[in-house]
């Protein structure tokens, strides 16, 4: 069937459908990195998301804060001479809540981008894989720092209201904040690396919980067995094999915390240096694995 060919005198029309060139400011990589950081941090507490998404993170945040409020109320009402718990011990005691929070929010931060294949879209803009990793890691660590740091602020304010010694409380509070800052970096790195392996959020949640809780249970059990068999020298070294016991040992060695290890056999100052090196190695390794993962994903 023959088709009609356009005649030489036919006129061509160009229709303006409204597209315009952008001539505004180019905000660049720094702005994109800050925006991604802010979006991820807000999303970690359900802000800017549905009401359903706010329930679990806000509930866990409340669970972290309520014991601190109770301790403060008791200290004020009874004119106690000291708080019932050390600042450096609070996060370790409530590590199960922290693990649940991390398991629920770390996959949310990275798995959805992998599942819906939106990561290459990020890298199509003036943002590199390093910017993505820095923003996600920083946001997750900041979210954990808020989760663990706010209860310490409550304890500190309550201690001052109870007229406890200002110098002692300030020193303990600062030690506690250093402890939760390191814990936030350590746990965030572990949670994000595990979550970035799979686009399936459910698998990520289960894997993060297993990595944090099962390792702690296993190490604590082996430590107890070693202590019962009078192998007290091995108790501190066994603490190197779990994120929670790593933080316990670091706080004991350098931040004045009482050890939760069996028999109170925490690491010495020399062993504490080993704990510090291992923690820094895990943090650096987590960042390196994340960067390597997203170099491949972005191709």
WORAKA-V821041 format. One record per helix or strand of 3 or more residues. SS is the DSSP state (hx for helix, st for strand). FROM is the first residue (numbers start at 1). LEN is the number of residues. Records with the same first field share a line. If there is no record, write none. Layout:
SS = FROM-LEN + FROM-LEN
//
This chain:
hx = 28-16 + 51-28 + 87-7 + 95-21 + 119-5 + 129-33 + 166-32 + 201-28 + 232-10 + 243-12 + 262-3 + 269-29
//
